[in-house]
Amino acid sequence: MNKLNNLANITRKDFPLFSSQRDVVSNLIYLDHAATSQKPIQVIKKLSNYYKYENANVHRGAHQLSAKATEEFEQARKITSEFINAKSSKEIIFTRNATEAINLVAYSWGNSELKEDDEIILSLMEHHSNLVPWQLLAKRKGCKLRYIGITDEGLLDFDDFCNQINDRTKLVSLLHISNTLGTCNPIQKISKIAHDYGALVLLDACQSLAHQSIDIDSLNIDFLAGSSHKICGPTGCGFLWAHENILESMPPFLGGGEMIQDVSLFESSWSDLPFKFEAGTPAIGEAIGMGAAINYLQSIGLNNIQMHEREMTKYLFNQLQDVKGINILGPSPEKQENRAALATFYVKNIHSNDIAELLDSKNICIRSGHHCCQPLHKYYKLTSSARVSLSFTSTTDEIDLFVEELKSAINFLKSNS
Ligand SMILES: Cc1ncc(COP(=O)(O)O)c(C=O)c1O
């Protein structure tokens, strides 16, 4: 047996989708892990257990079921805070997803702290969820957005960042790992410089949290946004982390139940952290499920995951060398060892949707489109690309089958164009 597949052979048993008992889709090859992760049975059981036996609203009832739901919900917050090495659970705000976490910062912190002519630095490789909230803020406040460029190798242009940062920069908001290029950005180096200029740093950790261990202290950042569904957890839940003092200084984002201390007809006062930012009934079961997902990832070990995915990335890139006519975006694993386990590619004169559809007809799921990175695609003069993305459950067999079918799809599409 191929030793490269050791971790996948162990972990695949945890995923009902990959289990051989599923007749209909047992041959399905899921290579779209960057869009959303599959869920292990441990998470599904925890979620279902909550809805079966622990379902109640949190922080409200005096009864035992509410106390149990609250205990599990707050335990999930503790697990999340320890996952990224936060100082306290109070620094974790549950949101609907990473997008909402970034919007929370843009509205609450951005509206109260930024003024006309202040500047925000983003990069050309950002996901729309780390672009549009800042565009809206810039329009509201008259701020300027600046964009860090990309080198020919698909890396963040660090010199360009150093040239653009200045005394007016108030925030540097970047993704950790690009969902399209796979590039891993040098956040520590960036934070050091940003802080020297008095700017804060927001990290969009959507594509890194399930693939390497994240320590907010060593990254030296001020905000972090994460999504449960990218880390083997349920959809409908994400989180924002920020330093307690920053969160204390920020006004509420949404108003309503749960986030108040006292309400009168014309005024209200706010709950303590983290509840000040959690208006309304939260996604209780989903947050509990996210906690189970984090426990699951930690039981495998983030270092083991990273090692497996690095080997698979090398294998993938090696096999793709044989595919005539494809152009891969982003750095090769030789150029950047810690790049993500994904490959985004295009073939001249062939639409990526056609490739994805032909692969789908062979039970192989890959993504095609702009991957919520239109400015990046415009930069490369593309309207779309195809993306294959791996995880710790990915095997060399899956990659081999994908590459074989990709070659046939390209040959077919070329001969019919
Ligand atoms: C890099 C990156 N940032 C942000 C997001 C947005 O995540 P969500 O849709 O869960 O808010 C994604 C999801 O694809 C992503 O890949």
The ligand as a Gaussian input file, in Angstrom:
#p B3LYP/6-31G(d) Opt

LIG

0 1
 C      -10.205000      32.860000       1.593000
 C      -11.673000      32.896000       1.912000
 N      -12.158000      33.932000       2.605000
 C      -13.449000      34.025000       2.926000
 C      -14.344000      33.058000       2.550000
 C      -15.774000      33.226000       2.922000
 O      -16.182000      32.243000       3.784000
 P      -17.741000      32.151000       4.176000
 O      -18.490000      32.062000       2.908000
 O      -17.821000      30.938000       4.992000
 O      -18.060000      33.379000       4.904000
 C      -13.899000      31.968000       1.816000
 C      -14.838000      30.936000       1.329000
 O      -14.725000      30.426000       0.242000
 C      -12.526000      31.880000       1.497000
 O      -12.034000      30.847000       0.801000

